[in-house]
Amino acid sequence: MATTGVSEDNRVPVTVLTGFLGSGKTTLLNRILTEEHGKRIAVIENEFGEVGVDQELVIGAEEEIFEMNNGCICCTVRGDLIRILGNLMKRREKFDYILVETTGMADPGPVAQTFFVDDEMQARLKLDGIVTLVDAKHVWQHIDDSDEVKEQIAFADVILLNKTDLVGPEELEQLERRIHSMNAVAKIYRTKDAAIDMNSVLNVGGFNLDRAMEVDPLFMEPEYPFEWGGVYSLTAGTHRLELQPGPDPAMTVVLLPAPEGKPLESLEPVIMEAVLSFSAPAKAKKPGDSIAVGEPTELAIEGKDLAYCIEFPADGDYALFTEHHPAEFQAKLLDASGAKLPRIERAFKPDHEHDELVSSVGIDVVGDLDKRRFNQWLSRLLQTQGTDIFRMKGIISLAGEADRFVFQGVHMLFDGRPDRPWGSGPRRNQLIFIGRNLDRAALNQGFEQCLI
């Protein structure tokens, strides 16, 4: 298992502040910017509006605020977030903490992923924690049908149950139980007017497993406009794409050749081209029509004979990207000899499409892990379920290693490193998965198969 070799002590802690509309983020931000807490904080604020990105406003002598006003921080301006963070680090001596405030409609996952995906960011910054504000009075109107509310709760290390003066004690207890069922590891504080000790929301060590285990002993795949991609090695000539009726009446697909005729050993060289292709208008096609390589095409999935012709101009590797997973439509690519199987395939996280059930699964097992088996299990798990696993964190015992190994993750992004020695106490594995549609029995069974 690889480690990053980064010294966390030298990195700047970053707190992500999130919460649904009206939960009290602005009130908390104002407290952070105006109270005498002795902390030097740089703030990056993200709101919708028409003011340009990177507009700068100095707040007093101790804090700086950068507004990101041209879009949702979880999607369209993550590149701007990385750029602003890079510029901010040029003035490293002026602050001790960074606070990133998202919009009320943002999924905090992609923001958290920013601190894993860029090597330079990871070397200089550490995601200290995600703080979520919850409107105790009005959250019940959204918690069952708002994906954003569920994900903000699921990703949180600290939850401020705000506006507690507006509800009774029984309703608060009920809400805490509901939140705890979704995220068993978050620390919950009850607040009025977002009044909280700054030490409870800044530099809290949200990814510090010791602190997390005090609550309960028991972030990379960005969003894409397609759910699946596969690489086929094909010969020149006519092929057929056959489908069966499925959950949607249409599906957009894109076929791309290997760049400059080189074999595709992975999908990486053509992913960006596929993203750009999906952003272009798709040509509508009916069964029996032809699909052109390199052209986004919307397939009508209606009728009985759902087949489309494709003319491949030369032998070589071609990548097929589909808006929905092919299994939903029993899709097959065929040549004269029969069905062709993809040489490489990969599932992608689709744009803001989420299931309903969010929960957390804890594992607490004594014993040592086989490093190879654990790596294989975790890799398979992230490849097949990474989009459903919002957060994971844990302490594990690797056979032959004197130190505890701590790890954290956001979706398919994973970061781990040796910690302090085990000492004379029992060597045990304690980890938590937070996400949707988690299979508790399967997770425990898979993990236990990694034990020596």
C-alpha positions, 0 to 999 in steps of 0.5 A, a space after each residue: 500500500 503506497 503512502 504519500 510521504 507528506 508531513 501533515 504537520 507542515 500543511 495548512 488545514 482546510 475546513 469546508 463549510 456547507 449546509 442547505 439554504 437558510 441553515 446559518 452558514 452566513 451567520 457562522 461565517 460572520 462570527 468567524 470573520 468578526 469574533 476575537 478568536 486569535 486565528 488568522 483565516 483566509 476564506 473562499 466564499 462561493 455564491 451564485 451571482 454575476 460578479 467575476 471569479 477571484 474578486 478580492 475583499 480584505 476583511 480587517 487585518 486578520 482574514 481575507 475573503 475570496 468570492 467565487 460567484 460564477 457557478 456551483 463550486 462542486 462542478 463548474 469552478 473547481 479549477 478556479 478553486 485550485 487556482 485560487 488556492 495556489 495563489 493564496 499559498 503564495 501569501 502563506 505567512 498571512 494566515 493559519 487556516 483556510 475556510 471554503 464555504 460552498 453554496 447551499 445547493 452544493 454537493 461537498 464531495 467534489 470540493 473535498 476531492 480537490 485536496 486529493 486529486 492535485 499533488 501540489 495541493 496535497 503536499 501543501 494543504 490538508 482537508 481538516 474537516 467538513 462542517 455541515 450546518 443543519 436547520 433544525 426547524 426546516 430540515 424535515 422539509 428537505 431531508 427525504 427528497 433533497 440529495 444535497 441535504 443527504 450528501 451534506 450530512 453524509 460527508 460531514 465530520 462536524 454537524 451544527 444542529 442550528 436554530 435549536 431554539 425553534 424546536 422542542 427537545 423531542 424533535 431535536 432527539 428525533 432529528 439527531 437519531 435520523 442524522 446519526 443513522 446517516 452518518 454515525 461518525 460525525 460529531 453533533 453540536 446543538 447551536 442557536 444563531 450558529 454560536 460555537 467555539 471556533 475550536 469546534 469547527 476549525 482545526 478539528 482533525 476531522 480525518 484524525 481517526 482517534 477523534 473520529 473513534 471518540 464519536 463511534 468506535 465503529 472523495 476520486 471520481 469527478 462527475 461525468 456526463 456518461 456512466 460507462 466507457 469501454 475499449 474495443 479492439 475492432 476490425 474495419 467494416 460494419 458493426 451493429 450496436 443492439 439494445 433492449 428497452 430499458 428505463 429511459 426512452 433515449 441514450 446518448 453515446 459517443 465512439 472515439 478512435 484511439 489517438 493517432 492510431 495508438 492502442 488504448 491501454 486505458 480510457 484516460 487518453 480519451 476521457 476529456 475528448 468524450 466529455 467535450 463530445 457529450 457537451 456538443 449537440 447530439 444527433 438524434 437517430 432511430 433504430 436502423 440508422 447509422 452511428 458515426 465515429 466521433 459524433 455524439 448520437 442520441 439513440 431512440 430506444 423504442 420499438 422491437 428491433 433496436 439496432 444501429 449500424 456503425 462503420 469503422 474505417 480502420 482496424 484498431 481500438 475504439 472507445 465507446 462512452 454511454 450516457 447510461 450503463 449498457 447493462 440497463 439496456 442489455 447493449 451489445 456491440 457485434 460484428 459478423 462473428 458475434 458479440 464483441 466484449 470490451 477489452 477495458 471497461 469502467 463505470 463513471 459517476 454520472 452528473 448529480 444522479 443519486 439514490 435515496 438511502 444514505 447510511 454508515 457501516 462500521 467495522 471493528 475487528 481484531 487481527 492483522 490484515 494481509 496487505 495484498 488481499 486488503 489492497 485488492 479488496 479495497 481496489 475492487 470495492 472502489 472500482 465497483 461502488 466508489 461513486 456510492 461511498 461518500 466517505 471512508 476512514 479507518 485505522 488498520 493493522 497490516 501484518 508485519 508493520 509495527 505502526 498503525 496505518 490510517 487512511 481516509 477517502 472521498 469516493 474513489 480517492 484514497 490517502 493513507 500513511 503509517 501512524 504511531 506504533 501499536 505498542 502493547 495494546 491489541 492490534 485491531 481494525 476500526 473503519 467506517 464507510 458512509 454512503 448510499 446503498 451500502 451492504 453491511 454484510 458484504 462489506 464485513 465479509 469482504 473485509 474479514 477475508 483480508 485477515 491473516 
